[in-house]
């Protein structure tokens, strides 16, 4: 994906997804219209995490299971809230490794396996 803009990279990974749906999903993960043109290799770590989540959720059909390992790392508060909002309405199953109990509550995790 290097050298490609955010929207172009998404569309290349998911050519079956209508561009309006791609823009909607990327916007939900806080990519502005100008940010959709940002080259992937120029993204911050947090932006890369958000793009990776969009790529994971953006296909047709969407996955029925997501495995997330510390998904809030490298995200600012607004991005964490956007991710919470997106995942709280998602119909699939989640397995999340996280120390962020507020995030876990926000996405509706109701079963816990505590290690340590």
Secondary structure, DSSP 8 states (H G I E B T S, - for coil): -TTSBHHHHHHHHTTTS-HHHHHHHHHHTT--TTGGGSBGGG--HHHHHHHHHHHHHSSSS--SEEEEESTTTT--HHHHHHHHHHHHT--SEEEEE-S-HHHHHHTT--------
